[in-house]
C-alpha cells in the first residue's frame, strides 16, 4: 500500500505544557489554531498540513531540529521573527553569519535555527 494523494502531513512537537506554548506558535509564528483536546493543540500549516503541539509531561527537548519550515526569503523571515522577540541560535565552529544563518556547501541552501520557549529546536530553510 502507498499513501493516497489525498493524504496530508501531520507534524508533532512535544511539549510539557502545550497551553503555555500556544501563544508562541499562534501569535509569534502566526500559525492558526484549529482545535485542541487533552492530548494536543492543532495548528493549520496550510495546504492540508497540520502541526500538533502534543502533551508529553516527561519531554526534554533534544539538541536536534524538531520541526522546520521551508521559506522563500530566510533573511526577511528572520527579521520578522526577531522583531517578535525570537532569538536565533549560533553554534561555535559552524560558520554561521551574524544572523545565525548557515550556508550549505552548495552555496544556495541556507538554514537558521531557533528554539521555542520550552527549548524545542525549530528551523528555517531557504533552498
Buried (B, 14 or more C-beta within 10 A) or exposed (E): EEEEEEEEEEBBBBBBEBEEBBEBBBEBBEBEBEEBEEEBBBBBBEEEEBBBBBBBEEBEBEEEEBBBBEBEEBBEBBEEBBEEEBEBBBEEEEEBEEBBBBBEEEEEEBBBBBBBEBEBBBBBBBE
